[in-house]
Structure formats: C-alpha cells, structure tokens
Amino acid sequence: MLKHIGARPPMKAFGPIGIFDSGIGGLSVLKALQKELPLERFVYLADSAHAPYGEKSEHFVAQRTHAIAEHLCAHHHIKALVVACNTATAAAIHELRLKHPMLPLVGLEPALKPALALTRTGHIGVMATQGTVSSAKFARLLSSVQSEAHFMTQACNGLAMAIEQSTTPDQTHCAQAQITHLLQTYTQAMGRFGSGPGEIDTLVMGCTHYVFVENALQALVGPEVQLVSTGVPVARQTQRLLMAAGLLNAEASDGVSQPVCLLTTGDLQGLQAAALRWLGLPGEVCQAVPASLHDT
C-alpha cells in the first residue's frame, strides 16, 4: 500500500528542482531546463548502477523510481521532480503522484503528438527502449494518435547502454563502434526515410539518451528527416507547474556556489566525463550517492 510522505519542510521557491534518469541520458533534459529556467537550482541523479531501465522489469523500475524520489525529497528538499526517463514515467508516474500529492511532478513520454504537427508524409518513426514500447502507457498514447498517421515503432535494445558506456574512458572506443552498429541496424529495420510518399519524414527519439547521438542519427536518416525530442516541452511544462504553485524562483540565489549538483549511483568518472562533454560542467559538481540508495 502506498504511504504519503511524512512531515517535510515546506517547499520554497529557492529550493532545487530534482531530476533523475536511469543514467546520463536525462542530462539532455537538464540542459533544456537550464536554458528555460536560468535562475533555478538543480539536483540531478543518474541511477547508472542500474542502467538502462528500458531492459528491466516494470516492477524493478517502479521500485527504483520511488526510492530515488524519496531520497531527493528527504536529502535535497526538492520543490519539484522531473522524471527524465520515458521508462520510469511509464512504470511509476501514476503512483508517484499519489504518494507525493503536493510535489509538482513532470514525466516524459515519446513526443508522438508534436511529431504529428511536423510530418508531411504521414509516416513517423519512433525509437525507444523495450520498456517504453512495451508499456501500457505507451500503448494508450499510440492508440490515441495512430489514426492520424502511420507509426513505425522500433525497440532499440542495447542503444541506451552503449551511449551510457561511451562516457567511460576505457570503454569509449568500443561503445562508439557499438552505437554506430546499433543505429544502422535499427534505422534500416524501420524502413525508408525521406520526404517522398510512404517515407518516414519525422523520427521521435523516445529515450533521453538518444539525444546525445542526434548528429549520428541525422546523418543516417538524412537531412530531410526531422528529429523530435522532449527536452524543451518538458522544461516549459516544469515552468508552468512551478508558476502555478508559486514556486518559480524570480531571482538568482545569492551565496549558492553550485547551482547544479550531479549525483550518481554508478561510476563517478563516467558522470564527470558526461557532464564536461555535454554540459560543460566541471567534475567538482559531481558526487557519488550514499550506499543506502544503491539497492531497493
């Protein structure tokens, strides 16, 4: 049975926004949030010790999601939570809303509806993890729009993990080769890309990790194909919820030396490399989380 969080300090406008993903993929969402909400503080948690969620059971993903949400509430006093993972959103967002009724929550789902507004051929590709495409939440989303276009859905097993491993110094070369192979395999399996009749002209990146291989993906499908991600819509929804709750930070926080704190349950060097490579952040903002969070 779900239990509500016990007494906790009232949420304040200067409190941080919590963000988490199964690994480093959600850094793409953090980047969009930083651009949209430059006065806010952020705490990002990468559950890299258990990545990728997309190839784990729904029960396991839900357990991890609840444990991380409670950790961020209890130890970092977050004022809002962004579940920067399609798989975790599908597995646990409903129960999270019940368990944390006062906490503004933003989840992710593959951007099928935005893709509908962009396609001209009526053929849309969707790349996502197995956990996402197999979920009931995704099935409901697809059912709501599939009469409006032809959707080709592709589960991309192994791709999120290869992107995760590409930030680990001793695995970078091997992981990059694996990324190239997997991108070629999955795009070929989806069919023809282009702007002609029957061709896929819009491709939804249904996993936050995929944004970090966007250039390689674009090169494979061609310049006429539009790639769609969820970072900007999520950032704007977060802004709307904070404004509605009176929690939007209207001024810079004086005396805060680290407006961004990055945490990981996995390899600290991997997170540091990803933070520098994709966000330009120094290794000093990265920390390992307590061992108590490593297991559900």
ROGU-583693 format. One line per field, with one value per residue: x, y, z of N, C-alpha, C in turn; residue in three letters. Coordinates in steps of 0.1 Angstrom, whole numbers, m for minus. Each point is the difference from the previous one (the first is absolute). Example, Ala and Ser with C-alpha at 12.3 -4.5 7.8 and 13.67 -1.06 7.14 Angstrom:
% residues 2
n_px <- (132, m4)
n_py <- (m57, 11)
n_pz <- (78, m7)
ca_px <- (m9, 9)
ca_py <- (12, 11)
ca_pz <- (0, 0)
c_px <- (9, m8)
c_py <- (12, 11)
c_pz <- (0, 8)
r <- (ala, ser)
% end
This chain:
% residues 296
n_px <- (9, m4, 10, m7, 8, 8, 0, 1, 11, m7, m6, 12, m2, 9, m9, 7, 1, m6, 10, m6, 9, m2, 4, 9, m10, m5, 14, m5, m8, 10, 7, m11, m1, 13, m3, m11, 7, 6, m10, m3, m1, 10, m7, 10, m8, 12, m10, 13, 0, m12, 8, m8, m10, 2, 10, m6, m4, m13, m1, 11, m4, m12, 6, 8, m10, m7, 10, 2, m13, m1, 11, m5, m11, 4, 9, m8, m11, m2, m2, 6, m6, 11, m8, 13, m10, m1, 9, 7, m3, 2, 10, 2, m2, m9, 8, 9, m9, m4, 12, 2, m12, 9, 7, 3, m7, 11, m7, 5, m3, 1, 7, m10, m6, 11, 3, m13, 4, 10, m6, 6, 7, m2, 13, m2, 13, 1, 11, m1, 0, 3, 5, 4, 4, 4, 1, m9, 8, 11, m6, m3, 12, 5, m9, 4, 11, m1, m12, 9, 7, 9, 0, 13, m3, 12, 0, 8, m1, 6, m9, m9, 2, 0, m10, m6, 4, m5, m5, 1, 11, 0, m12, 6, 12, 0, m4, 9, 8, m4, 2, 11, 4, m4, 6, 10, 1, m2, 8, 9, m2, 0, 8, m6, 11, m7, m2, 2, m10, m6, 7, 8, m7, m5, 11, m8, 8, m5, 12, 2, 5, m10, m4, 8, m8, m6, 12, 4, m11, 2, 13, m6, m9, 10, 4, m8, 5, m12, 9, m8, 3, 2, 13, m2, m9, 9, 10, m8, m3, 13, 3, m9, 5, 13, m3, m7, 11, 4, 6, m3, 13, m3, 9, 12, 5, 1, 13, m7, 10, m9, m5, 10, m7, 10, m9, 7, m7, 5, 6, 7, 11, m9, m6, 12, 3, m12, 1, 13, m2, m11, 5, 13, m4, 6, 10, 3, m8, 9, m10, 5, m11, m6, 7, m7, 3, 10, m7, m10)
n_py <- (m12, 10, 6, 11, 9, m2, 6, 10, 7, 11, m3, 4, 13, 1, m10, m11, m1, m11, m7, m11, m9, m10, 10, 2, m8, 0, 0, m6, m5, m3, m2, m6, m6, m2, m3, m8, m5, 10, 4, m12, m7, m9, m11, m6, m11, m6, m8, 4, m3, 6, 7, 0, 8, 4, m7, 7, m7, 1, m11, m4, 5, m4, m11, 0, 2, m9, m8, 3, m1, m10, m5, 4, m5, m11, m2, 3, m3, m9, 10, m7, m10, 0, m9, 1, m9, m4, m9, 9, 9, m9, m4, 13, 8, m10, m10, 6, 2, m13, m4, 9, 1, 5, m10, 11, m8, m2, m7, m10, 3, m10, 9, m9, 7, 4, m13, m1, 11, m9, m12, m3, m11, 4, m1, m6, 1, m11, 5, m11, m1, m13, 6, 10, m7, m7, 12, m2, 9, m6, m11, 6, 5, m11, m7, 10, m3, m13, 5, 8, m11, m4, m7, 1, m9, 4, m12, 8, m13, 3, 8, 0, m13, m1, 9, m7, m10, 7, 3, m13, 6, m11, 5, 12, m5, m10, 9, 9, m10, m3, 13, 1, m12, 4, 12, m6, m9, 9, 9, m9, m4, 13, 0, 6, 8, 11, 8, m11, m3, m3, 10, m4, 10, m7, 2, m7, 8, m12, 4, 5, m13, m3, 10, m8, m7, 12, 4, m11, 1, 13, m3, m9, 8, 10, 11, m8, m9, 3, 3, m7, 9, m3, 3, 7, m9, m9, 7, 1, m13, m2, 9, m5, m12, 4, 6, m10, m6, 11, m9, 8, m2, 11, m5, 3, m12, 10, m1, m3, m7, m9, 7, m8, m11, m7, m9, m10, m10, 4, m1, 6, m6, m10, 3, 1, m11, m5, 4, m3, m11, m1, 4, m3, m9, 6, m9, 11, 1, m10, m8, m10, m7, 1, m9, 6, 8, m8, m4, m6)
n_pz <- (0, m8, 5, 5, m6, 10, 11, m8, m1, 2, m12, m3, m4, 10, 2, m1, m13, 4, m6, m6, m3, m8, m7, m10, m5, 13, m2, m10, 9, 8, m12, m4, 12, 0, m12, 3, 11, m5, 7, m5, 12, m2, 3, m6, m1, m3, m2, m3, 13, m4, m8, m11, 4, m12, 6, 9, 10, m3, 7, m6, m11, 3, 5, m10, m7, 7, 0, m13, m3, 9, m6, m11, 4, 5, m10, m9, 6, m10, m9, m9, m7, m8, m4, m2, 1, m13, 2, 7, m9, m10, 7, 2, m11, m2, 4, m7, m9, 3, m1, m10, 6, 8, m5, m6, m8, m7, m9, m6, m12, m9, m8, 2, 10, 6, m2, 5, 8, 0, 1, m11, 2, 13, m1, 12, 2, 8, 5, 7, 13, 2, 11, m8, m10, 10, 5, 9, 7, m5, 4, 11, 2, m4, 8, 8, m7, 1, 2, 6, 1, m8, 11, m2, 9, 5, 6, 7, 1, 11, m6, 9, 1, m13, 0, 10, m7, m10, 12, 0, 4, 8, m2, m1, m5, 9, 9, m5, m1, 13, 4, m7, 4, 12, m2, m7, 10, 10, m6, m3, 12, 1, m10, m10, 1, 0, m10, m6, m9, 11, 0, 10, 3, 10, 8, 8, 7, 2, 0, 12, 1, m8, 8, 7, m8, 3, 0, 7, 8, 1, 2, 8, 5, 0, m6, m8, 8, 7, 9, 8, 10, 13, m1, m11, m5, 5, m5, m10, 1, 3, m9, m8, 4, m1, m11, m4, 5, m7, m8, m10, m2, 6, 8, m3, 3, 8, m1, m11, 4, 2, m10, m4, 5, m5, 1, 5, m3, m12, m12, 9, m5, m2, 12, 6, m7, 3, 13, m1, m6, 7, 12, m2, 8, 10, 2, 5, m10, m2, 5, 8, m1, 11, 6, 9, m10, 2, 10, m6)
ca_px <- (m9, 8, m1, 4, 12, m3, 2, 12, 1, m7, 8, 3, 3, 14, 4, 4, m8, 6, m1, 8, m1, 8, 14, 4, m8, m8, 7, m6, m11, 6, 5, m12, m5, 9, m2, m13, m1, 14, 1, m3, 10, m4, 7, m2, 5, 1, 1, 8, 3, m11, m4, m11, m13, m8, 1, m3, m15, m8, 0, 13, 1, m8, 7, 12, m6, m4, 12, 7, m9, 1, 13, 1, m9, 5, 13, 3, m12, m4, m13, m7, 7, m2, 3, 6, 2, m13, m3, m4, m13, m10, m1, m2, m4, m13, 2, 8, m10, m7, 9, 5, m10, 3, 12, m2, 7, 0, 5, 3, m6, 5, m7, m8, m9, 8, 4, m11, 0, 11, 1, m7, m3, m9, 8, 8, 8, 1, 10, m1, 5, m10, m9, m10, m9, m8, m8, m14, m1, 3, m10, m12, 4, 0, m13, m7, 4, 4, m9, 4, 13, 6, 12, 9, 6, 12, 7, 14, 7, 15, 5, 2, 12, 12, 2, 5, 14, 9, 7, 10, 12, 6, m10, m5, 2, m9, m13, m3, m2, m13, m10, m1, m7, m14, m8, m1, m9, m14, m6, m3, m11, m12, m5, 6, m1, 1, m12, m8, m12, 3, 13, 0, 6, 1, 4, m1, 10, m8, 9, 9, 13, 1, 3, 15, 6, m8, 7, 2, m13, m4, 8, m5, m14, 0, m3, m14, m8, 0, 2, m8, 3, m10, 6, m6, m13, 1, 5, m11, m10, 5, m2, m14, m4, 6, m7, m14, 2, 6, 13, 9, 10, 0, 13, 11, 2, 13, 8, m1, 12, m2, m14, m3, 7, m2, 2, m1, 1, 10, 14, 1, 7, m9, m8, 9, 3, m12, m3, 9, m2, m13, m6, 11, 1, 12, m2, m3, m15, m5, 3, m6, m11, 2, m2, m14, m9, 4, m9, m14)
ca_py <- (12, 13, 9, 13, 5, 6, 14, 4, 14, 6, 3, 14, 3, m1, m14, m5, m9, m13, m7, m12, m9, m12, 3, 13, 5, 11, 12, 7, 7, 10, 10, 8, 7, 11, 11, 5, 5, 3, 4, m11, m10, m13, m12, m10, m13, m10, m13, m8, m13, m9, 3, 8, m4, m5, m14, m6, m2, 12, 0, 4, 14, 7, 0, 9, 13, 5, 1, 12, 12, 2, 5, 14, 8, 0, 5, 12, 8, 5, 7, m7, m11, m4, m14, 2, m13, m4, m13, 2, 7, m10, m10, 5, 14, 1, m2, 11, 11, m4, 0, 14, 8, 14, 2, 1, m11, 0, m13, 0, m10, 2, 12, m3, 11, 10, m6, 1, 13, 3, m9, 4, m12, m9, m12, 5, m11, 2, m8, 0, m12, m10, 2, 10, m4, m11, 5, 4, 14, 3, m6, 10, 12, m4, m2, 13, 7, m8, 2, 12, m2, m13, 0, m11, 0, m9, m1, 1, m7, 2, 13, 9, m5, 3, 14, 1, m5, 9, 10, m7, 1, m13, m6, 10, m5, m11, 4, 7, m10, m7, 10, 1, m12, m1, 11, m5, m12, 3, 8, m8, m9, 8, 2, 11, 14, 10, 9, m5, m8, m12, 1, 5, 14, 5, m11, 4, m6, m3, m3, 12, m3, 1, 14, 2, m5, 6, 3, m13, m4, 9, m4, m12, 1, 10, 14, 4, m6, 8, m8, 6, m4, 5, 9, 13, m1, m3, 12, 10, m5, 2, 14, 2, m6, 8, 13, m3, m4, 11, m4, 4, 8, 12, 7, m9, m3, 5, m9, m14, m2, m10, 0, m13, m11, m13, m12, m13, m13, m8, 5, 14, 5, 0, 12, 11, 1, 4, 14, 8, m2, 4, 12, 9, 1, m6, m12, 4, 0, m14, m7, m13, 0, m10, m15, m4, 2, m9, m12, 3)
ca_pz <- (0, m1, 11, m3, 7, 13, 1, m7, 0, m11, m12, m2, m14, m2, 1, m13, m8, m2, m13, 0, m11, 3, m2, m4, m10, 4, 0, m12, 6, 9, m8, m4, 12, 3, m10, 2, 13, 4, 14, 9, 4, m5, 5, m10, 5, m10, 6, m10, 5, m4, m14, m3, 5, m11, m2, 14, 2, 4, 15, 5, m4, 9, 13, m1, m2, 14, 9, m3, 3, 14, 4, m5, 9, 14, 2, m8, 2, m14, m1, m12, m5, m14, m3, m13, m6, m5, 6, 14, m1, m3, 11, 14, 2, 6, 15, 5, 2, 12, 12, 3, m6, 1, m8, m14, m7, m15, m6, m15, m9, m13, m5, m12, m4, m7, m13, m10, m6, m9, m12, m13, m7, 8, 5, 11, 7, 15, 6, 14, 7, 1, 11, m4, m11, 6, 11, m2, m2, m14, m8, 1, m8, m14, m4, m1, m11, m11, m11, m7, m7, 1, 10, 1, 13, 1, 13, m3, 11, 1, m4, 12, 7, m7, 2, 14, 1, m8, 8, 9, m7, m5, m9, m10, m14, m3, 1, m12, m11, 2, m3, m15, m4, 4, m7, m13, 0, 3, m10, m12, 3, 0, m14, m8, 5, m10, m2, m11, 4, 7, 7, 13, m1, 14, 9, 14, 9, 12, 12, 2, m4, m15, m4, 0, m13, m10, m12, m7, m5, m11, m12, m5, m5, m10, 5, m2, 11, 12, 12, 11, 14, 10, 9, 1, 5, 14, 7, 0, 9, 13, 2, 2, 12, 11, 0, 6, 14, 7, 4, m10, 6, m8, 1, 2, 15, 5, 8, m5, m8, m10, m4, m5, 7, m7, 9, m8, 7, m7, m2, 2, m11, m11, 1, m2, m14, m7, 4, m7, m14, m5, 6, 3, 15, 6, 7, 14, 3, 0, 13, 1, 10, 11, m4, 4, m12, m11, 0, 3)
c_px <- (9, m2, 5, 13, m4, 3, 13, 0, m9, 9, 2, 4, 15, 5, 4, m11, 7, m3, 7, m3, 8, 15, 2, m9, m8, 7, m5, m12, 5, 4, m12, m5, 9, m2, m13, m1, 13, 2, m2, 13, m5, 9, m4, 6, m1, 1, 7, 3, m11, m4, 3, m13, m8, 1, m2, m15, m6, 0, 14, 1, m9, 6, 11, m6, m5, 11, 7, m8, 1, 13, 2, m9, 7, 14, 3, m11, m4, m14, m8, 9, m3, 5, 5, 3, m14, m4, m5, m13, m11, m2, m5, m7, m14, 1, 8, m10, m8, 8, 5, m10, 3, 12, m3, 9, m2, 6, 3, m8, 6, m9, m8, m9, 8, 4, m11, m1, 11, 0, m8, m4, m9, 6, 10, 7, 1, 11, 0, 5, m11, m10, m10, m10, m9, m10, m14, m2, 3, m11, m12, 4, 0, m14, m8, 4, 2, m10, 4, 13, 4, 12, 8, 8, 11, 5, 15, 9, 15, 5, 2, 12, 13, 3, 5, 15, 9, 7, 10, 13, 5, m10, m5, 0, m10, m15, m4, m3, m13, m12, m3, m7, m14, m9, m3, m11, m14, m7, m3, m13, m13, m5, 7, m3, 1, m13, m9, m12, 4, 13, m2, 7, 2, 3, 1, 11, m6, 8, 9, 14, 3, 4, 15, 6, m9, 7, 3, m13, m5, 8, m5, m13, m1, m5, m15, m8, 2, 1, m7, 4, m10, 5, m7, m14, m1, 4, m11, m11, 4, m1, m15, m5, 5, m7, m14, 1, 6, 15, 11, 10, 2, 14, 11, 2, 14, 6, 0, 12, m3, m15, m4, 8, m4, 4, 0, 1, 11, 14, 1, 7, m8, m9, 7, 3, m12, m3, 9, m3, m13, m5, 11, 1, 13, m3, m4, m15, m6, 4, m6, m10, 3, m3, m14, m9, 4, m9, m14, m4)
c_py <- (12, 8, 13, 3, 6, 15, 4, 15, 6, 3, 15, 3, m1, m14, m5, m8, m13, m6, m13, m8, m13, 2, 14, 6, 13, 13, 9, 8, 11, 12, 9, 8, 12, 12, 7, 7, 4, 4, m11, m8, m14, m11, m11, m13, m10, m14, m10, m14, m10, 3, m12, m5, m7, m15, m7, m2, 12, 1, 6, 15, 8, 1, 11, 15, 6, 2, 13, 13, 3, 5, 15, 9, 1, 7, 13, 10, 7, 6, m6, m11, m3, m14, 0, m13, m5, m13, 1, 7, m10, m9, 6, 13, 1, m2, 11, 12, m2, 2, 13, 10, 15, 4, 2, m10, 1, m13, 2, m11, 4, 11, m4, 11, 12, m4, 1, 13, 3, m9, 6, m13, m9, m12, 5, m12, 4, m10, 2, m13, m10, 2, 11, m5, m12, 5, 3, 14, 4, m6, 9, 12, m3, m1, 14, 7, m8, 1, 13, m1, m15, 0, m13, 0, m10, 0, m1, m6, 3, 14, 10, m4, 4, 15, 3, m4, 9, 11, m6, m1, m13, m7, 8, m5, m11, 4, 8, m9, m7, 10, 0, m12, m1, 10, m5, m11, 5, 10, m8, m9, 8, 3, 12, 13, 10, 8, m5, m8, m13, 0, 6, 14, 6, m11, 4, m8, m2, m5, 12, m2, 4, 14, 2, m7, 5, 3, m12, m5, 8, m4, m13, 1, 11, 13, 4, m5, 8, m9, 8, m6, 7, 11, 14, 0, m3, 12, 11, m4, 1, 15, 3, m5, 9, 13, m2, m2, 12, m4, 4, 10, 13, 8, m10, m2, 4, m10, m15, m2, m11, m1, m14, m10, m13, m12, m13, m12, m8, 6, 15, 6, 1, 12, 13, 3, 5, 14, 10, 0, 6, 12, 10, 2, m7, m12, 3, 0, m14, m7, m14, 1, m10, m14, m4, 1, m10, m11, 5, m9)
c_pz <- (0, 13, m4, 8, 13, 0, m6, 0, m12, m12, m1, m15, m2, 1, m14, m7, m1, m13, 2, m13, 4, m2, m4, m11, 3, 1, m12, 5, 9, m8, m5, 12, 3, m10, 3, 13, 6, 14, 10, 3, m4, 8, m10, 6, m12, 7, m9, 5, m5, m14, m9, 5, m11, m2, 14, 1, 5, 15, 5, m3, 10, 14, 0, m1, 14, 9, m3, 3, 15, 4, m4, 9, 14, 2, m8, 0, m13, 1, m11, m4, m15, m2, m14, m7, m4, 7, 15, 1, m2, 12, 13, 2, 7, 15, 6, 4, 12, 12, 4, m6, 0, m9, m15, m8, m15, m4, m14, m7, m14, m7, m13, m5, m7, m14, m10, m6, m10, m13, m12, m7, 7, 5, 11, 6, 15, 4, 16, 6, 0, 11, m3, m10, 5, 10, m4, m3, m15, m10, m1, m9, m15, m6, m2, m13, m13, m12, m9, m8, 1, 8, m2, 13, 0, 14, m3, 12, m1, m4, 12, 8, m7, 1, 14, 1, m7, 8, 10, m8, m7, m9, m11, m14, m3, 0, m12, m12, 1, m3, m16, m5, 3, m7, m14, m1, 2, m10, m13, 2, 0, m14, m6, 7, m11, 0, m10, 6, 7, 8, 14, 0, 14, 9, 15, 8, 14, 12, 1, m4, m15, m5, m1, m12, m12, m13, m9, m6, m12, m13, m7, m7, m11, 5, m2, 12, 12, 12, 11, 13, 9, 10, 2, 5, 15, 8, 1, 9, 14, 5, 4, 14, 12, 1, 7, 15, 8, 4, m10, 7, m9, 1, 2, 15, 4, 8, m3, m10, m11, m3, m5, 8, m7, 9, m9, 10, m6, 0, 1, m12, m13, 0, m2, m15, m8, 3, m8, m15, m5, 7, 3, 15, 5, 9, 15, 3, 1, 13, m2, 11, 11, m4, 3, m12, m11, m2, 3, 12)
r <- (met, leu, lys, his, ile, gly, ala, arg, pro, pro, met, lys, ala, phe, gly, pro, ile, gly, ile, phe, asp, ser, gly, ile, gly, gly, leu, ser, val, leu, lys, ala, leu, gln, lys, glu, leu, pro, leu, glu, arg, phe, val, tyr, leu, ala, asp, ser, ala, his, ala, pro, tyr, gly, glu, lys, ser, glu, his, phe, val, ala, gln, arg, thr, his, ala, ile, ala, glu, his, leu, cys, ala, his, his, his, ile, lys, ala, leu, val, val, ala, cys, asn, thr, ala, thr, ala, ala, ala, ile, his, glu, leu, arg, leu, lys, his, pro, met, leu, pro, leu, val, gly, leu, glu, pro, ala, leu, lys, pro, ala, leu, ala, leu, thr, arg, thr, gly, his, ile, gly, val, met, ala, thr, gln, gly, thr, val, ser, ser, ala, lys, phe, ala, arg, leu, leu, ser, ser, val, gln, ser, glu, ala, his, phe, met, thr, gln, ala, cys, asn, gly, leu, ala, met, ala, ile, glu, gln, ser, thr, thr, pro, asp, gln, thr, his, cys, ala, gln, ala, gln, ile, thr, his, leu, leu, gln, thr, tyr, thr, gln, ala, met, gly, arg, phe, gly, ser, gly, pro, gly, glu, ile, asp, thr, leu, val, met, gly, cys, thr, his, tyr, val, phe, val, glu, asn, ala, leu, gln, ala, leu, val, gly, pro, glu, val, gln, leu, val, ser, thr, gly, val, pro, val, ala, arg, gln, thr, gln, arg, leu, leu, met, ala, ala, gly, leu, leu, asn, ala, glu, ala, ser, asp, gly, val, ser, gln, pro, val, cys, leu, leu, thr, thr, gly, asp, leu, gln, gly, leu, gln, ala, ala, ala, leu, arg, trp, leu, gly, leu, pro, gly, glu, val, cys, gln, ala, val, pro, ala, ser, leu, his, asp, thr)
% end
